[in-house]
């Protein structure tokens, strides 16, 4: 038996030994936290990055799972992304568009796909095959040193690799294990693969999205995946707080279907309260408020809202039609709903006399809700988006300067930000094996030769 196999076989039986960390000069700067495996973390670091000291094994691919772990990474967690040694995350091949490589190294892809780049910042990539005992043993050793594992495989499929919750919680009872699936761990659809557009269709969102007399359509971005990633990140942080008191982890079962049902919000509530069918699709309009939608202008589109009598009156004045305020058909919202087609026709006819920019200048400072309908370039270059630092340029090791969308929440103390660009496939394999598991260079070389890591 060689030294590598000896180390891996011994790992499950060895007592967890955390690396020694240099302590700050002043003991008062330390804040002991049972919330993380790494107990002593510099308080000043925690103020900036609330999840500093938390280690996450990210066994997710595509969007919902990576979106969740990216949130944890933004907040300071150390996220180790487990990827297939040759193809990596599925989305690495989901180009074009790609950010082209400019470092002169030949790779299997023409660049880093824009899709992959959107949800994988603040992570380390460990390219590891776990369909063999050695790869599984490496993951078991990592589990002992991590606080959280997030996976998005079909229910039950990781059990054959001894990577299911029952097995891993026995190795590390404090592990928070989050499963992100299409339909959850129970129920008649548990074995179905989950895709955003299918869940949008199955769980009502597609039915209520689209023009009034048009066919159902999906939302322009995979909102069900994104919402599930958010809910999972919330659940994980709640489990961390619980573990602070109990010392125990737990299994989080998050599904696209459940999150989509929850996301129906007032629409589902209306059907539950009345017992009646929903009111169908409304395009950009509102079922019970008129006017409240997007209208054509002379050149593009603008959204305006007369959400109450005061706002409707302001809109009438700004459109140069003060007489509409006293028109008996329009004096209350209920009457405007009754005469929806007339109201919409009159407003759009007037809006089409000027450009969107001209109307924006007229409506500025009015106090009523209004907005241009921007495309994506118009959005990412919007002066408010720039002022809020929502676009940040980072230096990618193979692609050079790269612009990414930033973390959206601002704090008075914390400073979540892009600390590292999305990693190249296997960029941190050596680092993770060496620093977390104590592997020597020759042992890592042997793993590469056996195609277990890359």
N, C-alpha and C positions, 0 to 999 in steps of 0.2 A: 504494500500500500504506500503510495507516494505522500509527500507532505501535505499537498492540497487536499487529498481525500481524507487524510487524518484530521485536518482542521475542520472540514465540513462535517464529518461524522461526529466529531467531538462537540461541535457548536450547540446542538440541542441540549446537551447535558451540562454545559458550562453555565456558571452564574454570570448574569449580565454585568459587564464591566463598562461603564461609561468612560469616555476619554476625559483626561484631566484638562480643565479649562483654567486659564489664567484669571485670577480674581482681581477686581479693581483695588487700588491702593487703600481706599477708604471702605471698611466693612459696611458703613451706613448706606452705601450706594447699592447694596444687594437687597433683593426682594425675594424671599423664599416662596416659590409657587409650587403647589402640588398639582397645578393644572397641566404642567408639562413634565415629560420624562426628565428633561434637563432642569433640575430643581433651582439652581442658582443662576439668575439672569440679571444682568445690569439693569437697574431700574430705569435709567435714562434711555436705554434701548427699548424697553417695554413701552415707555411713553411714546416713542416714535413708531414702533411696530408692535402692536398689541399681541401678536401671535409669535413673537420671537421666542426661540427655544422649542417650539412645536415642530415635530418631524412628521412628514406625510409621505406615505407610499402611494403614488398615483398610478393605478393600474387601469386607467380609463383611456378611451379613444374617442375621436370625433368631436362632439360639442358639449353635451350636457355635463358629463363628468369632468372634462378638462376646464370648462367654465367654472365649475365649483372649485377645483383645486387651484385655479388661477386666482380666485378671490382670496383663498387661504394664503397663497404665496404673496399677493399684494399686501396682506396684513402682517407679513413677517415670517410666516412659517417656512421651514426648509422643505421644499417639495421635490421628491425624487421620482421622476417619471420613468416607469418601466416600459420599455419599447421592444418590439421584435427586432432582433439583431440585423436583419437585412432590409426590411421594408418600413419599420418604425410605425408610428401612428398612421392610421389609414389616410388622414388628411394631408400627409406629406406629399401624396401623389395627386391631390385634388387641385392641381393647377392646369392651365393658367387661370388667373395671373400668378406669376411667381416673382419673388425678389431675386434677381439673378446673382449667381456667385461671381465674385470678382477677385478671388484669391488664387486663381490658377490651378486649383485642385479639381480633378475630374471626379464627379459623383454620379450616382444613378439618376438623379433628378436634375433638371436645368436650373433649379434654384429652390428657395424655401417658399412653399405655397402661401399665398395670402391667407387662406383659410387656416392653415396650421399656425401661422404667425399671430392670428387674432386671439388665440386662447391658451397660449403656452409660455408667456413671459414668466419670469421669476421662478423658473424650474431648472432642475438638473436632469440630464438624460442618462439613464443607465440602460444600455442595450443588452438585454438578457433573455435567453431562451429558457423557459421553465417547464418544457415538456420532457424533462429528464430529471433524475434524482439530484444531480449536482446543482442545477438551476433552482430547483425547489428548495434545496438546503440553504442556498444563498439567500433566497427570499425569507425563509424561516429565520435566519440569523438577523436579517434587517428588521423583520417584524418585532423582534425582541427589543430593538432600539428605537422603535417608532411609536408615536402616539395615535396616529390615524392611518387607516388604509381605505382608499376609495376605489371601487371597481365597478365596471359596467358590463359584465358578462351575463349571459342568460342564466336564470335561476338554476342553481345546482351544478353548473358546468365547471366550476373551479374545484369541486370536491374531489374529482379524479386526480388533481394535482396536489391534494392536501393543502389547498389554499382557501378553504371554506371557513366560515366564521367559527364553527365549533372547534376545528383544529387549531386555528390561529389564536382564539381566545384562551385556549388551554396553554399555549406557549406564552401568551402575554394577556393576563386577565384585565389589564387596564386599556387594552386596545379598543379604539372606537373604529368600527368596521362599517363603512357606508356602501350600500349596494344601490346603484342607479340603473333601473331597468325600464322597459316600456310599460309593463303592466303590473309590476310588483312581484313579491315572493309568494303570494297566494292568489286565489281566484281562478276562474275558468280560463282566463287569457294569460296566465303566468308564463307559459312557454312560448308566447309569441314574441318575435323580435320587435323592438320598439323603434319606430322612426317618426320624427316630428310630424311630417305631413299626414301620416296615417292616424296618429293620435289626434291631430287637429280635426280630421274628418270624423273619427269614431266618437270623439268626446265633445262635439257640438260647435267648436270654434269656426270651422269652415262653413258651417250652415249659416252662421250669422255674419259672415264676412263677404263683402262684395256689393255690387250695385243692387238697387231695389228690385229691378226686374231681370237682373242678370244671374248667371250661374254662381254657385259657391266657389270661393277662391281661398287659397292659403294666404296667410300673412306674409308680407315681403321678407321677413327675417324669421329664422326658426325660433319663434318666441316660446314655444312649449319646451324646447330643449333649454333655452336660457333661463326660463322660470324655474325649471326643475333643478338646474345647477344652483340657482340662488337659494331655493328652499333647502337643498342638501347642505349647502354651506351654513345656513342658519341652524339646521339640525345638528351639525357637527359641533358648532360652537356651544350650543345648549348642552350637548353631551359632555363637552370639556368642563363646563361649569358644574355639571352633576358629578363628574369624576373627581373634581376638587374636594367634594364632601365625602364621596363613597369610596374613592380609589378604584372604582370599577368602570370599565368601558361598556359599550353596548352595541347592538347591531341596529343600524339605521336602514330602513327599507323605504327608499324614495323612488317613485315611479312617475313617468311622463303622464300617464293617464290620470292619476290622482291629482297631480299638480295642475293639469289642464282643467279638471272639474272645479278645483278650488279657484282657478283663475276666471271662471265664468261669472263670479262675483254677483253683481246686482241682476244680471240676466237670469242666472239660475234661481236667485231669490224670488224674482217675479213669478217664475213658473211654479216654484214651491208654494208661494203664498196664494196664487190664484187657481192653481190646478189646471191652467189653460196652456195652450201652445204659445211659444214665443212669437214675437211680432215680425220675425224674419230679418232680412238684410236691409241695411239702411245706407250703404255706401259711406260717405263721410258725414251724413246727416245724423241727427239724434231722434230717437223714437218719440220723445215727449217734450222736446224743446225746439222752438222755431223762432228765429233762424239760428242755426248752429251747424255750419258745414263749410265746405270749400266751394268756391264759385269761380267761374272763368273771369279773367280780366281781359284787357286788350291784347296782352301778350302771353301770360301764363295763368297762374291760379293763386287765389288768396282765400284763407279761412277766416271767417268772422263769426262772432257770437253775440246775439241779443238775448242773453240768458235771463233777463228780467225786464220789467217795463222801463227802468232807468237806462239799462244798456241798449235796449231797442231804440229808445228815444235818441240816445247819442248817435247810434248808427244812422238813424234817419237824418239827423242834422248833418252829419259828416258826408252823407251821400247827396246832400242838397235836396232832400225830400221831407221837410218837416211836417208836411200835411199827412204823412203816413201815421204819425203818432196819434192823430185823432180820428183816423179812419175806423168806423165801427167794426170793421172786419178784423182789425189788428190790435185793439186796445188791451187785450190780455193775451197771455201765452196760450191759454186754452183755445181762444179764437184763432190765433195764428197757426196753431196745430191743425185746426179744422180747415183753414184756408192755406195750407202748406204750399200747394202748387202755385197759387197766386203770389204769395210772399216771395218764394224762391225765384219765380220768373221776374218779378219787379226788381229784386235786388241784383240778380245776375245781369239783367239788361243795363242797369245803371253802372255796375262795376266794369262792364265791357267798354265803357267810354274812356277809360284811362288805363295806363299800364300798372302792373303790380307795384313798382317802385313809387309811382305817383300816389297810389292809394296808401302805401306805407307811410309816406310823408304826411298825408292828410290825417291819418288816424293816430299818428305819433302823439303821445301824451293825453289821449282821450279818456283813458281809464277803462276802455272796453277791450275784450279779448280779440286779438287779430294776429295773423301770421302769414308770411309768404309760404307757399308750398315749395320747399327747396329740394333739389336733387342731392345726391350724396356728396358731390364735390362742393356744392353750395353749403352743405352742412359742415363738413370738416374744415372748410375755410371761413366759416362764419365768424364774425368778429367777437361774438359772445363766447363761442366755443374756444377760440384762441385765448381770450381773456381769462377763461376758467381753467386754462392749462389742460384741456382735454386731449390735445394731440402733443405727443412728446417724441423727440428724435433720440434714438439710441444708436450705439455703435455695435453692429453685428460682426462677429469674427470672420465671417465668410462673405457677407453681402455689403459690408460697409455701413454708412449712415442709413438709418431705417426709421420711418415714422410709424408710430403705433398709437392706438387709442389708449388713453390713460385710465387709471382707477377713478370712478366717478364721485366717491363720497369724500367730502372735506371734513376734517376734524380740527378742534382747537388745539389739541396736543399731538395726536398721532399724525404720522406723515407717510401713509401708504403710497408707494410709487413704484415705477419700473426700475428695479435694481439690477436686473440682468435681462438681456434679450432672450427670446425663445431659443432653446439650445439646438445645436446640430445633433444629429442622431449619434448617440453614444459619446457625446462630448465629455461627459463626466464619469464614464465607466471606471477608469483607473482611480479617479479621486474618491469615489464612493467606496469601492472595494478596499482601497488602501486605508482611508481615514476612518471609515466606520467599522470595517471588519478586519483590518490588520493584515491584508494580503500583501505578500511580497511581489516584486516585479516579475519574477520567474513564474510565480503561481498565476498571475494574471495573464502572462504570455501563454501559459499552458491552456488556460480557459479559452483564449482566442483561437488557439490551434484546434481545439475541440469544438469550435463554433458555438460555444455556450454564451460567450459575450462578444461584443464588438465595440 
